[in-house]
Amino acid sequence: MNGASREALAAARERLDALTDSTSVDVAKLAEELAAVTALLQREVSLRRVLTDPSQAGEAKAELAGRLLRGQVGGETVDLISGMVRSRWSQSRDLVDSVEELANIADLTVAQRSGDLDDVEDELFRFGRIVASDKELRAALTNRTASTAAKGELLRSLLGGKARPVTERVIVRLVTQPRGRSLEAGLESLSKLAAERRDRMVAVVTSAVPLSDRQKQRLGAALAKIYGRPMHLNLDVDPTVLGGIAVRVGDELINGTIAERLDEATRRMAG
């Protein structure tokens, strides 16, 4: 997103955080309604163009959004969307992307409130690994000729009772409403949003054998000190890495044995 859209999204996220900080707000309902608005804006191209037209007064656009949504969604959702269309957007698509992001953040906040956020993060990661290793499954989930209902049913058969409800909701939404994104990019975006809920960074750790709890604790603590933020570890086992590990944090790839990496972390902290 360009500058104007980034600023508009940042303001919208602040308003969402203020809403979800209130225990009186039904955050799950808010997430569902924001997802419905996303689908509406994605479907109605002319509407989103009107709502992001810089030549129109912000208040007029807010009034239009209110008339369309009032009675269809709750007051909190109407207020959020009205505030968003008052803002300036670089592209009309940025508004849709941002409403969808708010829907995902609201759902992840539900998981955070219930203490399930760690599990949701792990389930998103594991699902991504399953899709990456199963070409037939990926083809079925990304088939443009398959119906939304068929994809949703397939996902519910895979995830129902095996994953947290929030995990199932955000994955079903991603697959049934891809909006031009790859499945992998969508899952990565969801994982990043989940990590942000705890102000953490995500490290993807690949090792030849499963790490012990002590090794995970030491590695997590070392990485947190290096990067200056709490670190969530997504763990993957791959025998081809032999006796070492590979750690990816964002765009940075770190290769080496556990002992070598911890020694390096110690040296960096000491320096």
TORKOL-4160 file (C-alpha; in steps of 0.2 Angstrom, whole numbers, padded with zeros to 4 digits, m for minus):
271
<pt num="1" X="0000" Y="0000" Z="0000"/>
<pt num="2" X="0006" Y="0018" Z="m0003"/>
<pt num="3" X="0007" Y="0031" Z="0010"/>
<pt num="4" X="m0012" Y="0037" Z="0010"/>
<pt num="5" X="m0018" Y="0019" Z="0012"/>
<pt num="6" X="m0005" Y="0014" Z="0025"/>
<pt num="7" X="m0011" Y="0029" Z="0036"/>
<pt num="8" X="m0029" Y="0025" Z="0033"/>
<pt num="9" X="m0026" Y="0007" Z="0038"/>
<pt num="10" X="m0016" Y="0011" Z="0053"/>
<pt num="11" X="m0030" Y="0023" Z="0059"/>
<pt num="12" X="m0043" Y="0009" Z="0056"/>
<pt num="13" X="m0033" Y="m0004" Z="0066"/>
<pt num="14" X="m0032" Y="0009" Z="0081"/>
<pt num="15" X="m0051" Y="0010" Z="0080"/>
<pt num="16" X="m0052" Y="m0009" Z="0080"/>
<pt num="17" X="m0041" Y="m0011" Z="0094"/>
<pt num="18" X="m0051" Y="0002" Z="0105"/>
<pt num="19" X="m0066" Y="m0008" Z="0101"/>
<pt num="20" X="m0059" Y="m0025" Z="0105"/>
<pt num="21" X="m0052" Y="m0019" Z="0121"/>
<pt num="22" X="m0070" Y="m0017" Z="0127"/>
<pt num="23" X="m0077" Y="m0034" Z="0134"/>
<pt num="24" X="m0094" Y="m0028" Z="0130"/>
<pt num="25" X="m0090" Y="m0030" Z="0111"/>
<pt num="26" X="m0094" Y="m0047" Z="0103"/>
<pt num="27" X="m0078" Y="m0048" Z="0093"/>
<pt num="28" X="m0083" Y="m0064" Z="0084"/>
<pt num="29" X="m0098" Y="m0056" Z="0077"/>
<pt num="30" X="m0088" Y="m0041" Z="0073"/>
<pt num="31" X="m0076" Y="m0052" Z="0063"/>
<pt num="32" X="m0090" Y="m0061" Z="0054"/>
<pt num="33" X="m0098" Y="m0044" Z="0049"/>
<pt num="34" X="m0082" Y="m0037" Z="0043"/>
<pt num="35" X="m0079" Y="m0052" Z="0032"/>
<pt num="36" X="m0097" Y="m0050" Z="0025"/>
<pt num="37" X="m0092" Y="m0031" Z="0021"/>
<pt num="38" X="m0076" Y="m0037" Z="0012"/>
<pt num="39" X="m0086" Y="m0049" Z="0001"/>
<pt num="40" X="m0098" Y="m0035" Z="m0003"/>
<pt num="41" X="m0084" Y="m0023" Z="m0008"/>
<pt num="42" X="m0075" Y="m0036" Z="m0018"/>
<pt num="43" X="m0091" Y="m0040" Z="m0027"/>
<pt num="44" X="m0097" Y="m0022" Z="m0030"/>
<pt num="45" X="m0083" Y="m0014" Z="m0039"/>
<pt num="46" X="m0093" Y="0002" Z="m0042"/>
<pt num="47" X="m0097" Y="0004" Z="m0024"/>
<pt num="48" X="m0079" Y="0003" Z="m0018"/>
<pt num="49" X="m0074" Y="0016" Z="m0031"/>
<pt num="50" X="m0087" Y="0028" Z="m0025"/>
<pt num="51" X="m0082" Y="0025" Z="m0007"/>
<pt num="52" X="m0064" Y="0029" Z="m0011"/>
<pt num="53" X="m0067" Y="0043" Z="m0023"/>
<pt num="54" X="m0055" Y="0057" Z="m0017"/>
<pt num="55" X="m0066" Y="0070" Z="m0026"/>
<pt num="56" X="m0081" Y="0066" Z="m0014"/>
<pt num="57" X="m0082" Y="0073" Z="0003"/>
<pt num="58" X="m0078" Y="0060" Z="0017"/>
<pt num="59" X="m0094" Y="0064" Z="0027"/>
<pt num="60" X="m0104" Y="0060" Z="0011"/>
<pt num="61" X="m0096" Y="0044" Z="0009"/>
<pt num="62" X="m0098" Y="0039" Z="0027"/>
<pt num="63" X="m0117" Y="0043" Z="0026"/>
<pt num="64" X="m0118" Y="0032" Z="0010"/>
<pt num="65" X="m0109" Y="0018" Z="0019"/>
<pt num="66" X="m0121" Y="0020" Z="0034"/>
<pt num="67" X="m0136" Y="0019" Z="0024"/>
<pt num="68" X="m0131" Y="0003" Z="0015"/>
<pt num="69" X="m0125" Y="m0006" Z="0030"/>
<pt num="70" X="m0136" Y="0000" Z="0044"/>
<pt num="71" X="m0148" Y="m0014" Z="0049"/>
<pt num="72" X="m0137" Y="m0027" Z="0040"/>
<pt num="73" X="m0123" Y="m0026" Z="0052"/>
<pt num="74" X="m0120" Y="m0020" Z="0070"/>
<pt num="75" X="m0116" Y="m0002" Z="0075"/>
<pt num="76" X="m0098" Y="m0006" Z="0079"/>
<pt num="77" X="m0096" Y="m0012" Z="0061"/>
<pt num="78" X="m0105" Y="0003" Z="0053"/>
<pt num="79" X="m0094" Y="0015" Z="0063"/>
<pt num="80" X="m0078" Y="0006" Z="0058"/>
<pt num="81" X="m0082" Y="0006" Z="0040"/>
<pt num="82" X="m0089" Y="0024" Z="0040"/>
<pt num="83" X="m0072" Y="0030" Z="0048"/>
<pt num="84" X="m0063" Y="0020" Z="0035"/>
<pt num="85" X="m0072" Y="0028" Z="0020"/>
<pt num="86" X="m0069" Y="0045" Z="0027"/>
<pt num="87" X="m0050" Y="0042" Z="0025"/>
<pt num="88" X="m0040" Y="0044" Z="0009"/>
<pt num="89" X="m0036" Y="0028" Z="0000"/>
<pt num="90" X="m0023" Y="0027" Z="m0014"/>
<pt num="91" X="m0032" Y="0013" Z="m0023"/>
<pt num="92" X="m0050" Y="0007" Z="m0021"/>
<pt num="93" X="m0043" Y="m0011" Z="m0019"/>
<pt num="94" X="m0034" Y="m0005" Z="m0003"/>
<pt num="95" X="m0050" Y="m0002" Z="0006"/>
<pt num="96" X="m0056" Y="m0020" Z="0003"/>
<pt num="97" X="m0039" Y="m0027" Z="0008"/>
<pt num="98" X="m0040" Y="m0017" Z="0024"/>
<pt num="99" X="m0057" Y="m0022" Z="0029"/>
<pt num="100" X="m0052" Y="m0040" Z="0026"/>
<pt num="101" X="m0037" Y="m0038" Z="0037"/>
<pt num="102" X="m0048" Y="m0030" Z="0051"/>
<pt num="103" X="m0059" Y="m0046" Z="0050"/>
<pt num="104" X="m0044" Y="m0057" Z="0052"/>
<pt num="105" X="m0037" Y="m0047" Z="0066"/>
<pt num="106" X="m0054" Y="m0048" Z="0075"/>
<pt num="107" X="m0055" Y="m0066" Z="0073"/>
<pt num="108" X="m0037" Y="m0068" Z="0080"/>
<pt num="109" X="m0042" Y="m0057" Z="0095"/>
<pt num="110" X="m0056" Y="m0070" Z="0098"/>
<pt num="111" X="m0042" Y="m0083" Z="0099"/>
<pt num="112" X="m0031" Y="m0072" Z="0110"/>
<pt num="113" X="m0045" Y="m0069" Z="0123"/>
<pt num="114" X="m0049" Y="m0087" Z="0124"/>
<pt num="115" X="m0030" Y="m0091" Z="0126"/>
<pt num="116" X="m0030" Y="m0101" Z="0110"/>
<pt num="117" X="m0019" Y="m0089" Z="0100"/>
<pt num="118" X="m0003" Y="m0100" Z="0101"/>
<pt num="119" X="m0013" Y="m0115" Z="0095"/>
<pt num="120" X="m0020" Y="m0105" Z="0080"/>
<pt num="121" X="m0003" Y="m0100" Z="0075"/>
<pt num="122" X="0003" Y="m0118" Z="0076"/>
<pt num="123" X="m0012" Y="m0124" Z="0066"/>
<pt num="124" X="m0010" Y="m0111" Z="0052"/>
<pt num="125" X="0009" Y="m0116" Z="0050"/>
<pt num="126" X="0005" Y="m0135" Z="0050"/>
<pt num="127" X="m0009" Y="m0132" Z="0038"/>
<pt num="128" X="0003" Y="m0123" Z="0026"/>
<pt num="129" X="0015" Y="m0137" Z="0027"/>
<pt num="130" X="0002" Y="m0150" Z="0023"/>
<pt num="131" X="m0004" Y="m0140" Z="0008"/>
<pt num="132" X="0014" Y="m0138" Z="0002"/>
<pt num="133" X="0017" Y="m0157" Z="0003"/>
<pt num="134" X="0001" Y="m0163" Z="m0005"/>
<pt num="135" X="m0001" Y="m0157" Z="m0023"/>
<pt num="136" X="m0018" Y="m0164" Z="m0025"/>
<pt num="137" X="m0025" Y="m0155" Z="m0010"/>
<pt num="138" X="m0018" Y="m0139" Z="m0015"/>
<pt num="139" X="m0025" Y="m0141" Z="m0033"/>
<pt num="140" X="m0042" Y="m0145" Z="m0025"/>
<pt num="141" X="m0041" Y="m0129" Z="m0014"/>
<pt num="142" X="m0035" Y="m0117" Z="m0028"/>
<pt num="143" X="m0046" Y="m0124" Z="m0042"/>
<pt num="144" X="m0055" Y="m0109" Z="m0050"/>
<pt num="145" X="m0069" Y="m0120" Z="m0057"/>
<pt num="146" X="m0073" Y="m0128" Z="m0040"/>
<pt num="147" X="m0088" Y="m0120" Z="m0031"/>
<pt num="148" X="m0086" Y="m0111" Z="m0015"/>
<pt num="149" X="m0097" Y="m0123" Z="m0006"/>
<pt num="150" X="m0086" Y="m0138" Z="m0012"/>
<pt num="151" X="m0070" Y="m0130" Z="m0005"/>
<pt num="152" X="m0078" Y="m0125" Z="0011"/>
<pt num="153" X="m0085" Y="m0143" Z="0013"/>
<pt num="154" X="m0068" Y="m0150" Z="0010"/>
<pt num="155" X="m0059" Y="m0139" Z="0022"/>
<pt num="156" X="m0072" Y="m0143" Z="0036"/>
<pt num="157" X="m0069" Y="m0161" Z="0033"/>
<pt num="158" X="m0051" Y="m0158" Z="0035"/>
<pt num="159" X="m0051" Y="m0146" Z="0050"/>
<pt num="160" X="m0068" Y="m0149" Z="0059"/>
<pt num="161" X="m0064" Y="m0155" Z="0076"/>
<pt num="162" X="m0046" Y="m0155" Z="0073"/>
<pt num="163" X="m0042" Y="m0136" Z="0073"/>
<pt num="164" X="m0048" Y="m0122" Z="0083"/>
<pt num="165" X="m0064" Y="m0113" Z="0077"/>
<pt num="166" X="m0054" Y="m0097" Z="0073"/>
<pt num="167" X="m0041" Y="m0107" Z="0063"/>
<pt num="168" X="m0055" Y="m0115" Z="0053"/>
<pt num="169" X="m0064" Y="m0099" Z="0050"/>
<pt num="170" X="m0049" Y="m0089" Z="0043"/>
<pt num="171" X="m0043" Y="m0103" Z="0032"/>
<pt num="172" X="m0061" Y="m0106" Z="0025"/>
<pt num="173" X="m0062" Y="m0087" Z="0021"/>
<pt num="174" X="m0045" Y="m0087" Z="0013"/>
<pt num="175" X="m0048" Y="m0102" Z="0002"/>
<pt num="176" X="m0066" Y="m0097" Z="m0003"/>
<pt num="177" X="m0062" Y="m0079" Z="m0006"/>
<pt num="178" X="m0044" Y="m0079" Z="m0012"/>
<pt num="179" X="m0045" Y="m0062" Z="m0021"/>
<pt num="180" X="m0031" Y="m0065" Z="m0032"/>
<pt num="181" X="m0018" Y="m0071" Z="m0019"/>
<pt num="182" X="m0009" Y="m0087" Z="m0018"/>
<pt num="183" X="m0014" Y="m0099" Z="m0004"/>
<pt num="184" X="0004" Y="m0098" Z="0002"/>
<pt num="185" X="0004" Y="m0079" Z="0003"/>
<pt num="186" X="m0013" Y="m0079" Z="0012"/>
<pt num="187" X="m0007" Y="m0091" Z="0025"/>
<pt num="188" X="0009" Y="m0081" Z="0028"/>
<pt num="189" X="m0001" Y="m0065" Z="0030"/>
<pt num="190" X="m0012" Y="m0074" Z="0043"/>
<pt num="191" X="0003" Y="m0080" Z="0052"/>
<pt num="192" X="0011" Y="m0063" Z="0053"/>
<pt num="193" X="m0005" Y="m0055" Z="0060"/>
<pt num="194" X="m0007" Y="m0069" Z="0073"/>
<pt num="195" X="0011" Y="m0065" Z="0078"/>
<pt num="196" X="0008" Y="m0047" Z="0079"/>
<pt num="197" X="m0006" Y="m0050" Z="0092"/>
<pt num="198" X="0007" Y="m0054" Z="0105"/>
<pt num="199" X="0020" Y="m0042" Z="0097"/>
<pt num="200" X="0030" Y="m0056" Z="0092"/>
<pt num="201" X="0041" Y="m0061" Z="0077"/>
<pt num="202" X="0040" Y="m0078" Z="0069"/>
<pt num="203" X="0055" Y="m0089" Z="0067"/>
<pt num="204" X="0053" Y="m0105" Z="0055"/>
<pt num="205" X="0065" Y="m0118" Z="0062"/>
<pt num="206" X="0069" Y="m0133" Z="0052"/>
<pt num="207" X="0079" Y="m0147" Z="0061"/>
<pt num="208" X="0083" Y="m0165" Z="0057"/>
<pt num="209" X="0075" Y="m0171" Z="0072"/>
<pt num="210" X="0062" Y="m0164" Z="0084"/>
<pt num="211" X="0070" Y="m0151" Z="0097"/>
<pt num="212" X="0068" Y="m0155" Z="0115"/>
<pt num="213" X="0059" Y="m0142" Z="0126"/>
<pt num="214" X="0075" Y="m0136" Z="0133"/>
<pt num="215" X="0082" Y="m0133" Z="0116"/>
<pt num="216" X="0067" Y="m0124" Z="0110"/>
<pt num="217" X="0067" Y="m0113" Z="0126"/>
<pt num="218" X="0086" Y="m0109" Z="0123"/>
<pt num="219" X="0084" Y="m0105" Z="0105"/>
<pt num="220" X="0068" Y="m0095" Z="0107"/>
<pt num="221" X="0077" Y="m0085" Z="0121"/>
<pt num="222" X="0093" Y="m0082" Z="0110"/>
<pt num="223" X="0083" Y="m0076" Z="0095"/>
<pt num="224" X="0072" Y="m0065" Z="0106"/>
<pt num="225" X="0088" Y="m0056" Z="0113"/>
<pt num="226" X="0095" Y="m0055" Z="0095"/>
<pt num="227" X="0080" Y="m0047" Z="0087"/>
<pt num="228" X="0074" Y="m0037" Z="0103"/>
<pt num="229" X="0056" Y="m0045" Z="0102"/>
<pt num="230" X="0048" Y="m0060" Z="0109"/>
<pt num="231" X="0049" Y="m0074" Z="0096"/>
<pt num="232" X="0037" Y="m0088" Z="0091"/>
<pt num="233" X="0044" Y="m0104" Z="0084"/>
<pt num="234" X="0036" Y="m0113" Z="0070"/>
<pt num="235" X="0045" Y="m0130" Z="0071"/>
<pt num="236" X="0047" Y="m0141" Z="0055"/>
<pt num="237" X="0057" Y="m0158" Z="0055"/>
<pt num="238" X="0066" Y="m0162" Z="0039"/>
<pt num="239" X="0079" Y="m0176" Z="0039"/>
<pt num="240" X="0089" Y="m0169" Z="0024"/>
<pt num="241" X="0096" Y="m0155" Z="0035"/>
<pt num="242" X="0106" Y="m0169" Z="0044"/>
<pt num="243" X="0113" Y="m0163" Z="0061"/>
<pt num="244" X="0110" Y="m0144" Z="0059"/>
<pt num="245" X="0095" Y="m0132" Z="0059"/>
<pt num="246" X="0089" Y="m0118" Z="0048"/>
<pt num="247" X="0081" Y="m0103" Z="0055"/>
<pt num="248" X="0071" Y="m0091" Z="0045"/>
<pt num="249" X="0065" Y="m0074" Z="0052"/>
<pt num="250" X="0057" Y="m0064" Z="0039"/>
<pt num="251" X="0069" Y="m0062" Z="0024"/>
<pt num="252" X="0084" Y="m0068" Z="0035"/>
<pt num="253" X="0090" Y="m0086" Z="0033"/>
<pt num="254" X="0102" Y="m0093" Z="0047"/>
<pt num="255" X="0110" Y="m0109" Z="0044"/>
<pt num="256" X="0120" Y="m0119" Z="0056"/>
<pt num="257" X="0120" Y="m0131" Z="0071"/>
<pt num="258" X="0111" Y="m0127" Z="0087"/>
<pt num="259" X="0127" Y="m0126" Z="0096"/>
<pt num="260" X="0135" Y="m0114" Z="0084"/>
<pt num="261" X="0120" Y="m0103" Z="0083"/>
<pt num="262" X="0118" Y="m0101" Z="0102"/>
<pt num="263" X="0137" Y="m0098" Z="0103"/>
<pt num="264" X="0135" Y="m0084" Z="0090"/>
<pt num="265" X="0120" Y="m0077" Z="0099"/>
<pt num="266" X="0131" Y="m0076" Z="0115"/>
<pt num="267" X="0145" Y="m0067" Z="0106"/>
<pt num="268" X="0133" Y="m0055" Z="0099"/>
<pt num="269" X="0125" Y="m0051" Z="0115"/>
<pt num="270" X="0142" Y="m0049" Z="0123"/>
<pt num="271" X="0148" Y="m0037" Z="0110"/>
